[in-house]
Amino acid sequence: MESNIRINNPADISVIVIYFLVVLAVGLWAMYSTNRGTVGGFFLAGRSMVWWPIGASLFASNIGSGHFVGIAGTAAAGGIAIGGYEWNALIFVVVLGWLFVPIYVKAGVVTMPEYLKKRFGGKRIQVYLSVLSLILYIFTKISADIFSGAVFIQLAIGLNLYLAIIILLAITALYTITGGLAAVIYTDTLQTFIMVVGSFILMGFAFAEVGGYDDFMRKYMEAIPSNISYGNTTIDAECYTPRRDSFHIFRDAVTGDLPWPGLVFGLSIIALWYWCTDQVIVQRCLSGKNMSHVKAGCIMCGYLKLLPMFIIVMPGMISRILYTDVVACVVPEVCQQYCGTAVGCTNIAYPKMVVELMPNGLRGLMLSVMLASLMSSLTSIFNSASTLFTMDIYTKIRSRPSEKELMLAGRAFMLLLIGISIAWVPVVQSAQSGQLFDYIQSITSYLGPPIAAVFLLAVFCKRVNEQGAFWGLMVGLLTGLSRMIAEFAYGTGNCVTPSNCPFIICGIHYLYFAMILFGVSTIVILAVSFMTKPIPDVHLYRLCWSLRNSKEERIDLDADEEQDKADEKDEESVNKESEEEPGCFKKAYNWFCGLDQQKGPKLSKEEEEALKKKLTDTSEVPLWRNVVNINGIILLTVAVFCHAFFA
């Protein structure tokens, strides 16, 4: 690691310290002012969020430090097409707010697997999905984010990697474990603001350094490293010259690195999985006050998603212009010397610029931005993962836990996750050869499409039943795993040393593979469903699109179990009233961990029904409904325009 500029001047250090104090203050304020003593309060922020924190939080959960490091790196290597990943989301946040969330709210669910359980009955789909989501979180999101955050800290402060990670996780864990979703959403809002402002400033410096947009386009094409041979082998020119189609989003369907049909259809399938069925994202929306707020939050997130192309992708490309020999190095020994990995140094494109270009004080701000994006992604994931665990897995182990026990289980699970994440870092470091990044996208495209297919069909096709969904998921999983394992076994290789994986397995671009996998899963789900008997409508009222407005009483497929639980709870609460008052110290500890349940008056059956009705209500004030609808249409037009402009 050669980097001489360390953050050691008072300006930078004070900025970082102030930043952390502000974050902790916001977290504590959110802790103090919201009710975290109930499952709904801790995991869904008490269903009281307004639109702007929802939008900001959606954006912050999505843009992790992984984006700053990974997307800027890919852009440095291959041009703007990676920005198409970000713009694809513009369309899917609208799909989320208008089509999916109303159904989830009407179903009255907290987690995504819980929705599938109501829709299909049975336990196996719910458990399978919870476990798979947790595995995906650990292997893609958590590990990549921690790794890229660490690259940054190492480059800037020169701390030991593990020390840096442990400090980061400790601060993050402190307010997630104690504060619940409200704390996470408010700190996210703060961090989005800082992230956007900081990266705009950096973009300004970067363009000033290059000399404007036209110069940027010209110089990028000429950014060729000086050192291109080692020993007596000269590296193939294709490996280090910028691609001819660098400034186009849509690229050749056969030879392109991100082929256009893959970008239009394959990516849409992954986006459907990520934006419309992923716990982290949907949980943000379920915490909204009412549907208009949720939709407005989605629109705000959509507009924010226009930015990464300009504040991450283009600076990543500028970094290649300014530090050509470092960022675009191709000779393994040289790369090893610059950034400690033989395969290439594109990953350090963004951090390098922050450390070199920014003036004192602002550099501290940018470092806080990276930490912010890292922490916000991690907090979101920790909160959502513990929700999944407590609501879907823990309740299977213990049939009738009290609220207090659920809260404790969730917090204990977070600690476990943090342990796993730290243990996973060395693996990430060794897979660090720039591959980790492609791996996130490719692992997602090997495991995501079957889930997307199941949710899409569950919502829009009421004929689909439990057997169909289950076998569709299984066939999809086996197909995806076979490709994933083959790819891991052969290695992805790089331009200088290609891997020797047979074309039939690895030759198909992963976005095309996502399309094939989605198709296969859909066919299996439909075929099996039509061969087995349908679910009667009485179980499906308000759970799928065609029956979304029905007023009849729904009999849940698991209604008898629920009834048993409710009866047990009544008995439990009678026994509880004889407990003594806790002591002073215990009270403080309980408050800090959000465990002090205010013993509210016991709700009568009618009041409970009314509360349930309020929580599952999706009606909107006509005026605001029209306002958000018009904005939604504008957002879609903007999305189409952007794609066309850079096509």
Salt bridges, closest charged atoms under 4 A:
ASP12 OD2 - ARG363 NH1 3.26
GLU86 OE2 - HIS67 NE2 3.38
GLU86 OE1 - LYS305 NZ 2.44
ASP215 OD1 - ARG218 NH2 3.82
ASP245 OD1 - ARG243 NE 2.98
ASP245 OD1 - ARG251 NE 3.88
ASP257 OD1 - ARG243 NE 3.60
ASP257 OD1 - ARG251 NH1 2.84
ASP278 OD2 - LYS141 NZ 3.06
GLU356 OE2 - LYS352 NZ 3.18
GLU405 OE2 - ARG398 NH1 2.91
GLU466 OE1 - ARG124 NH2 2.84
GLU487 OE2 - ARG483 NH2 2.98
ASP537 OD2 - LYS462 NZ 3.17
ASP556 OD2 - LYS118 NZ 3.97
ASP556 OD1 - ARG554 NE 2.80
ASP558 OD2 - LYS117 NZ 3.51
GLU568 OE1 - ARG400 NE 3.93
ASP570 OD1 - LYS602 NZ 3.96
GLU581 OE2 - LYS587 NZ 3.41
GLU620 OE2 - LYS295 NZ 3.01
